[in-house]
Structure formats: structure tokens, C-alpha cells
Amino acid sequence: MSIRNVIVVGGTGDIGRAVVHKLRAEGLRVLCAANDVVTETPDTLHVDVTREHSVKSLFDKAEVGLEGPLSVLVNCTGVGVFTPLHETSLEDWNRCLDVNLTGTFLCAREAFRRMKPRGGGRIIHIGSVSDHLTLPMNGAYAATKHGVRGLTGVLNEEGKELGIRATLLSLGAVYTSFWKSRPEFSPADMLSVEDVAQCIWEVSIKPLNVRVDEVRLLPPRGVL
């Protein structure tokens, strides 16, 4: 396998860190990008996915830092708003849309533009059971994740003749820091971040003649 160049957006979060660690351990060249990066290094860059100029700047810098064409984009960034719809503020609604959907669009668009003249690549989006199930207190979050599902499908259709493959990784509950304040939920009943990273690695290294449109990854008990 030739060296693959990867950008992991949201690479400082629980899932993102595990993905960066796994891909680097397997020999992929990985650039980590996130909004909370203060001091940039050649393989760790700042990005605000809600700002078009910031996303463009990330991909421009990445082309230098990766020392080669982009092979894979993994978008792990996201925020959650879990309130009854009638109690959801416009501020929370817009924040969820800006990060989860607009941010995903901006990153995917920049990756697509760079992959198109170079023979293709993979774009991997983190989804959720909320992108295909109706769950209470998920109005804003589900709206964005359904949007990411639609966006991923369109990317596949527009990229199918160009060698650009998009994957929606639809996740059940993953044990992250979010759950540590909820002792009624056991880590044993959830996916680990390492489970997610393993799946992303497996998709990342597949040849481009193989499409992986969607993967649904659930813990043993299914939807909690």
C-alpha cells in the first residue's frame, strides 16, 4: 500500500484523537486539525470549520505539510444539542447547523476540489443513529445528521466517475467524555473510540474501486 495522506478534522476530540493515533500507528501520514489548536506544528493545524476562509487555509497548508496529494478526509468535528425541540434556542440550533452541517460541507468541498484532478480519494463523515432514527430531544442534532447523510450521498454521485468515494459512518453510542458524568450508562454497553478508529482505518485503506457508502457501527445492545 502506498502512503496515504490524511486530514482528520476534529482530531483533538475523543474520537478524533483515537483516529489520529490509529492511522499514524498504521503508517498513514496524518494531519490533525481542530478549533482548539493554539500553537500550530507541521502536523497539527488550527481550523474553524464554520469559517470558509479558515477551511480553505487549512487545506492550502495541508498540501505543504502532507508533502503530497490528499488521499483521505476524515471529518470528526461536531457538537450536540439534546433538548426538546420547543426548548431549543435559535442560538443552539444555528450552532449545531454551522458546525455539523455547514462545517462538513466546507471541508468536503475543499477535499473534493483537490481530489478531483488527482484521480480521487475518500471522504469519511461521522454520522449517528440520529441520521436514520427518530429520537426525542434530538431535533437540532438529528436535522444536521440527516443533512450529512444527504450530503454524503450527493458526494458519491458527483464523484463516482472521478474516483471520489464518500462514506457515512453512522455510530451508536460511543463512550467519550460526554458520558463520564452519566454513571447510569456503562462503558461496557457502548462502542469504544478505538472501535471507531479501527473502522475508519479499514475504510481508509480500501482501494478506490471499492465504494463503502455507509457503515452502521453499534454496540452490543444496539441503540441505547
N, C-alpha and C positions, 0 to 999 in steps of 0.2 A: 504494500500500500504506500503510495506517495504521501508525503507530509501534507496534511490538510491544515489550512489556516482558518481559524475560528474566531468570531467575535461573540462573547457572551455578554449580553446587556442585562443589567441587574445582577451582575456577577458577585456582588458583595452580600446579597441576601442569603438566607439559609440554603435554599435550593441552588441559587447561583454559585455560591462558594463550592458546594459539592460537585456541581457540573464542571467548574473550572479545574478543581483538583483532579477529578476523574479523567478528563480529556488530556490534561497535561501529563498525568501518570501514564497514559496510553500512547504518549509520543506526539500528540497533536500540538500545533503551535497556537496558543490561545491568548487572546487579548481580552482582558476583563474591563468592562465599562459600567459605571454606576453614578448616580446623582450625588452620593456621599463621598466620592473620591475628592480629597482636598489637594494632595500632592501627587501629581501625575508622574508616572515612570513609563519606560518604553512599552511595558505590557499591561499597564493599568491606567485607564483614562477616565476623565470626567465626562458625563453626558447628562443632560436634562432632556428626557425623551419628549417632553411637552413643547420643546422649542425647536423649530425647524432648523435654525442656524446651528444649534448645538449638535443635532444629529448629523447634519452634513459635515460639520467639523470633525466629529468622531470618525466617520468613515474616511475622510481625507487623511487624517492622522494614522488611521489603522493601516492604510495601504503602505505607509512608510514603515510602521512598526512591525507589521507581519512579514515584510520583505518578500511579498508575493501576493498573488490574487486571492481574494476572499473565497473560501470554499463553503463555509457554513456560518449561518447566523442563528444563534440561539437567543430567543427573547424570553428572559425570566422575570422581567420587571412587572410589577403590578401592585395595586392597592385594593383593599377590601372595604366595602361599606355594607354592614349587615344590620339593617334596621327595617322595621315595617315601612312599606312604601309611602304611606301617608305621613310618616315622621321623618322622611329623608329630606334633608335640606338641599336647596339648589346648589349650594357650595359643594356638598359631598357628592352630589350627582355629577357635577361638572368635573370635579377632581378625578372621579372614577373613570369618566369618559376620556379625559385628557391623557391620563397615564395608560390605562389598559387598552384603549382602542386607538386613539389618535397617535399615541406613542408607538404602538405596534405597527400602525400604518406607516409612519415616518421611517422607522427602522427597516421595515420590509421593503419599502420603496427604494431606499438608498442601496440596500443589498441587491435588489433586483437589477437596478441600473448598472451596477458593477459586474454582476454575474452574466448579464445578457451578452456582452461582446466577448466573453471569455469562455464560453462553452457550458455555462450553467453552474449550479451549486444547490445547496439545501438551505431552506429557511424553516426553522422549528419554533413553533409557538406553544407556550404553556396555556392549556385550556383548563377546564374544570367540569365536574359533573353538572355544574350550573349552566353549561353551554348546551345541554340537551335534556335536562330535567327541570321541572318546575318545583322550586323550593321556596318556602316562606322566608321573609326577611333577606331576600337576595335580589330585590328589584334592580338597583343600580348595577350591582356586580354581574348579575345574570345578563342584563342588557348588553354590557360590554363584552362578555364572553360569547354570547350569541353573535355579536358583531365580529369578533375574532374568528369564529367558525366560518362565517360568510367570507371574510377577507382571505382566509387560508384557501378556501375552495376556489376563489377567483384567481389567486396567485397560481394555483395549479393549472387552471385552464389557460391562463395567459402565458404560462411558462412551459407548457408541455412540449412545444416544438423547439424550445430553446435550451432544454436540459435543466430547467429550474424546477426543483421539487419542493413543495411545501408540506409540512406535517403539523397536524394539530395533536398535541399530547394532552389528552383530556384526563385530568387527575382526580381521583378520590381524595380523601383526607390524607394529608402528609404531615407528619409530626415535625413542626417547626416551633420557633419561639412563641408564636401566637398561642399555642396550646398549653404552654407551661403554666399559665395562670388558670387553667381549667382542669383541676385534678380529677374531675369525674370522667375525663377521657384518657384512656390508656395508650401509651405509645405502641403497645403490642397490637392494638386494633387498627393501627394506621400504617401507611407506607412510610418508609424512611427516606430521607433526602438522597441516600445512596442508591435506593431503588430507582428513583427518578433519574439520577445521574447515569446509572447503568443503561437505562433505556435510551437516553439521549445519545450516549456514546454509540450504542448499537445502530441507531438510525443514522448517525453522522458518518459512519464509515461505509455505509452501503453504496454500491456503485450507482451512478445516476440513471442507469437503465431500469432501476427498481424504484417505483413510487411507493411511498408509505404515507397515504393521505391522512390517516388517523390511527392513533393508538389510544385505547382506553385502559388506564392503569388504575386498578382498585385494590384496596386492602382486603384481607380475607373475609371480613364481614360485609363487604360491599359498601353501600352508601350509609354513612353513619347519621 
